Amino acid sequence: MRRIGHKILIGALAACLFGHLLFAQDKLTLTLEDSIEIALTQNPFHLATAQRVDGARAQVREARAGFFPSLNAQGLSTLDEKLFVLEFPSFIPGEPPQRVEMDFTRDYQLALALNLPLFTSGRLTSSYRLADYNLKSTHESERQSRHSIIFSTKSAFFGVLLMQEYVRVAEMAISDAQKLYDFVRKQHEVGLASRFDLLRSEVRMVNMKPQVISAKNNLKIMRLNLKTVLGLDLETEIELEGELLFKPVELNLPALLETAMLGRPELAQVRFQKGMAGESYKIARSGALPTVALSGQFNWWADKLKFGGDVWQDYYTVNLVFSIPLFNGMANLARMGQAKAALNEIEFNEQGLVDRLQFEVHQAVLKVEEARESLLSQEKNVEQAQESLRIAELNFAEGLITILDIGQAQTALTQARVNHSQALFDYMMALAEVDRATGVESTSVLGGNR
């Protein structure tokens, strides 16, 4: 009940947060932290994992019930029967034997049956431990789903920010092309620019418009993707608070590897699965061992369905049941072999998983270093492209270069801005990869030293 109340409280708080964000303004304004919180409470795929946890918890209760006695009631009504016939020889010579029908049963019977396992060679204990390991493994599966949802939310959130930057860069490019066209048109009107230059600048300006349209359309697609990840209605208007930015982060590879070995849910899942395989082996082994149970039955029977008087008679039995399997075609040995093979398979998978997790941590660290170096180079490249365009505009005004040269300078600046935005996105996603590779549930844009 306490766990259920906790879930209800979290759901109520999430609903209040979402309602406040939605109705406090025309658009749903989201930070990265808000987006992750909404995704964890509304994404249907993540909510499905919570149902698996509830199912595993019910399996534990089912396994626990095996330790308790069972009590069953049964009622029986005889609709038709063939009576038992006794034949007595005749005491008069020459006379046929006498036949007498005897009814040794009753038409109505009621029974209460009690069964209590006393000794099962560890089967009940292993069954309970198996269910408990499964519950713990399912909890780790839910935590793995949390990590996946957090990473997907970051990817979608940063993707929207990247598309917003692309729209801004495309609009800046068409603005520069418009300024160039206006300048050339004025020069052409006073005879200082040729008609070729005028047409060239106009064509360049018009060619920029499809890029703006494409960038805006991609932004709409990324917004839809984010709303899908968050579990929002696709008609909901959203606005993001955040920006692509660079913050230096120091990464300690040995510490990250240690964190991954302790924090990755996949590794914890495998360890719990090893426990499950071990308990399955014990259950298979118990099938060849003796069991002891206490059983009892209390019965009432009568020829008339009438309560009261002396119509019903009763009797009871109490039995101590000892059972030992002698031969079942080696089925228990086969089940033990299956469980042993499953345990060995999990051990090999665990070693392979450790190697893969270590690779993922190394890969994530290398991606961060690559993105950092690329970003630093692109920042310098944007500055140089801006200066190059400024010089080109001055030279073009003086007639020292052609319109093709200034067009190339504008294109170089646009490409530099695009590369810089992409480098920022790659850097932030690389840090998100580090969090996922180490099993850290970070909801912030950038963490501290790691």
N, C-alpha and C positions, 0 to 999 in steps of 0.2 A: 504493500500500500504506500509505503514511503517513497519507493521508486516511481510509482505511478503518479503520486502527487508532485514529485520533482519534475516529471515530464510535462504535466499539466501546467506547472508554473513557468517552465521554459517556453512552452507554446504560447501562453498568455503574454509573456514579455515580448516574444517575437511578434505577436499580433499587434501589440501596442506600438512597437517600434515601426512596423510596416505601416500601420494605420496613421501614425504621426507623420511619417515621411510622405505618405500618399496624399493625405487630405490637408496637410499644412500648406500646400502650395499646388500650383497647377501641374507641375512636373514632379516626378519622383526623383529627388536628388540623392545620389548614391556616392559614398566614399568606398574605398576598397574594403574596409572593415564592415561597412553596412552590407555590401554585396555578399561577402562571405557568410555573414550571419543569416541573411535571407536564404542563400543557397542551401545552407545546412538545415534549415527548417522547412524549406519548400520544394527542394529538388526531389522529384518522385523516385528517381533511382536510389538516392541516398535514403529516403524514407523506407524503401523496400528492405534495405539491410536491417533497419530497426525491427521490422517484422520478423526477420530471420532470427534475431536475438530473442524475441518473445517466444518464437517456436522452440528454440533451444532451451530456454528457461522452462518451458512446459515439459520438455523431455526429461529434465532433471527431476521435476515433480513426479513424473510418471515412474522413473527409476526408483525414487524414494518410496513410492507406494508399495513396491515389492517387498519391503521389510515388514509391512503391517499385515494382519490377518485379513482374509476376505470372507465376507458373509453374503450368502445368496439365498433367495427364497424361490420356491418353485411350487406351482399348483398343477394338479393333474385331474382331468375328468375323463372317465372311461366311457366312450360312446357305444362300443359294442365289444363283446367278448365271447369266446367259446368256453363253456363251463367244463370243469374237470369231471369225468364220469368214472365212478367206482362200480365194479361188477362183483356181486356176491352170489355164490352158488346157492341153489334152492335146497332147502331142507326137506322138501317133498320130492320123493323120487318121480322122475318123469317130467317135472315142471322145469321151465326155462330159468336161467339165472336171473337174478334181480339186478337192475341197473339204477344207480342213484347218482344224480348230478350234485356236485359239491362246488360251492363258490368260496374259494380261499382268498379272494381279493375284495377290495372295496372300490366303489365307483368314484369316490372323491378322495384325493390325497393332497396334503399340504406338507411341505418340508422346508426346514432351515438347515443349510450346510455351511459349516465353518472350516476354514483351512488356514493353517499357520505354518510357514516354513521355519524349521528349527536349524537346519544345516544344509547348505547348498554347495559346499566345497568352494566357496568364494565367488560363485556366479553373481549373486545379488550385489555384493560389494563392488565387483569389477564392473557390473552394469551401471551402477551409480557413478563410479569414477569415470567411466566412458562418457556418460552424459555430461558430467561436470567439465571434462576436458573439451567436449564439443561446445559447451557454452562459452568457455574461455576462448576457444578458437574463433567462434562466431563474433565475440566481442572484438577480437583483433581484426576480423573481416570488416566490421563496422568502422573501426579506426582507419583501416586502409581506405575505405570508401570516403571517409572525412578528408584524408590526404588528397585523394583523387579529386574530390569536389573543390577543395581549396585551390589546388593547382589549376583546375579547369576554369575556376572563377578568375584567378589572376590572369590566366592566358586570355580569357574573353575581355576582361576589364582593360588590360594593357593593349589588347588588339583594338578596342574602341579608341583609346587615347592615340594609338599610332595612326589610325585612319583619320582622326581629327587633325593630326599634324600633316598628313598627306593632303587633306582638303586645304589647310592653311597654306601649305607650300604651293599647291596648284593655283590658289587664288593670288598669291604673291607673284607667281610666274606670269599669270595673265595680266596682272596689274602692271608689271614691268613691260610686258609686250604692248599693253595699251599706251603706256607713257611713251614708249619708243615710236609707236605709230603716230601719236599726236605730235611728237616732235618732228618726225619726218614729214608729216602732212603740212605743218607750218613752214618747214623749210622748202617744201615743194611749192607752196603758194607764193613764195617770194623768189623762186627760181634757184634755190640753193641745193635742192635735192632732185634727183631724177625720178621719173615715173616708175622706173624699175624698182628703185629703193622704196617708193611708196607702196607699190604692190607687194613687194617682198615683206615689208613690215606688217601689212594688213593680213597677208596669208599666214604669217607666223602667229599673229594674234588670234585668228580664227582657229588655227590648229590647236591652240591651247585649250579651247573650250571643251572638247571631248575629254580631256584629262581631268578637268574639274568635274564634269558630269560623272565620269567613272569613279573618281575619288569619293564623291558624295554618295553614289550608289553603294560602294563598298562600305562606307560608314553606316549606311542603313542596314546592310547585311550583318555587320559586326554588332550593331545594337540588337538586332533580332537574335543573334547567337548568344549574347550576354543574357537577354531576357529568358531564353530557353534554358540556359544553365541555372539561372536563379529560380526557375519555376514560375515566372511572372506571365501574365497575359501578354500576348504579342502586341496588343493595342495600347498597352501602358506606355505613356511618354516618360522617358528617363533622361536625366542629365547627370553627368559624372563630375565629381569634385576630385581633381587630381591631375598630375602631369607626369610626363616622362622626364625623369631627372637622374643625375649621376651622383652617387655618394660612395666614396671609397670604402671598401670592406676588406678587412684582412682575414684571410682564410687559413686555418691551421689544419692541414690535411690529416695528421695523426689523430687529432681531437675529433675531426669530422668522421673518420672511420670508426672510432670508438662509439661515437654517438649513434651512427648507423647500426652498429651491431647490437646496441641496446634499445634503439627506438623504432626500428623498422617492424611494422606489424606482420609482414610476410614471414620474417624469421621466427617471430613468436608463434605464429600459426603453425609452422612446421614443427616446432618443439611440442606444441600441444597435440599435434597429429601423431607424433611419436608416442606420446602417452596413450592416445586412443588406440594405436596399433598394439601397444603392450597389453592393454586391458582386453582387447579383442582376443589376443592369444590366450590369456587366462580364462576367458569365457569359453573358448573352444576346448581348452584342457579340462575345464570343470565338467564338460559333457561326458567324460569318461570316468568321473568320480561319483561316489555314492551321495545320496541326499536323504535327509530325514525330515518328515513333516508330521504335524499333528492335525488330524481331521475329525470332525464330529458332525452328527446329523440328528436332528430332532424331527419326528414325523407325526402327523395326525392323519387318520383316515376314517371314512364313514360311508355308509350306503345312501345317505340322504344329505342334501345340501341344506342343512338346518343347523343353526347355532343355538345352543341351549340344550339342557337335559343331558342325557348320557349317550348322545348320538355318536360323538367323536371318541375314538380311542387313540392313544399316543404311545410312542416308544422312541428310544434314542440309542445311538451307538457312538462310542468314542474310540478312535483308532490311532495308533502310532504307526506311521507308514515309513518303511525303510525301502529304498530303491537303489539298486546298483546296476548299471548297464553292463551286459556281458559281451554282446557282439552286435555291431550295427554296420558291418561291411567296411570298417576302417574309415567311416565318415568323420569321426572326431580327429583322427590323424590328418585327414585331408584339410579340415578346417584349420587345424594348428599350422599346417604347412602354408596355407594361404596367408594367415596372420603373420607368420614369420617372414614370408617373402615381402609382404606389405611394409613391415617394419624396416627391413633392409633397404627397400626402395626409398622410403622416406629419409633414411640416413644418407643415402647417396644424393637425394634431392637437396638435403640440407647443405651438404658440402658445395654442391653446384650453386645453390642460392647465395651462400656466403661469398663465393667468388664473383657472382654477378652483381651483388650489392656493392662489393668493393670496387668493381669496375665502374658502376654507376656513379659512385662518389668521385673517383678519379676523373671520370668524364665530365661531371658537373663542374669540378674545380677548373679543369682545362678550358671549359666553355666560358667561365667567368673571366679567366685571364685573357682569352682570345677576345671576348667582347670588350673588356676594359681597354686593351691595346687598340682595337679598332675604333672605339669611341674617342679616345684621345687623339688619334690621327685624324678623325673626321672633324673634330672641333677645330683643329688647326686648318683643315682643308676648307671649311666654311669661311673662316676669316680671310684666307687667301683668295677664295672665289669672290667674296664681296669686294675686296680691294681691287681684284682684277676687273670686275665690272665697273667699278668707279672710274678706273683709269681708262677703260674702253669707252665709256660714255664721254669723258673729256676729249679723248682723241677723235671720237666720231664727230663731236661738235666742232672740232677744229678741222675736220676733213682729212684726218691722217689715216683713218682706217675705214673699211667698208661696212655696210650694214650686216654682211655675213659675219664679220669678226665680232661685232657687238652681240649678234644673235648667239654665237657660240659661247660668249662670255655669260650671257643670261642662262643658257642651257646648262653650262658648267655649274653655275650657282644653284640652280634648281636641283640638279643631281646631287650636289654636295649637301644641300639641306635634306633631301630624301635619305641619303646615306647616313646622315647624322641621326635622323629620327629612327631609322632602322637599327642603328647601332645602340641607341638608348633602349629600344624595345628588346633587342637581343641581350643586353646587359641585365635588364630587370628580369627577363625570363630565365636567364642563366642562374640568377640568385634564387628564383623560385625552384629551379631544378635542384639546387643544392639543398633547399629545405625538404623537397620531396625525397631526394636520395638519402638524406640522413634521418627521415622520419620526424621532422620538426613541424609542428602545426603553427607556423607563423602567419598571422593575418595582416601584418604591416607591409607597406610597400618595400621597405628595405630594413634589414635587421642590423644589428651592431656587429662588433668584431666576433668572429666565429672561430 
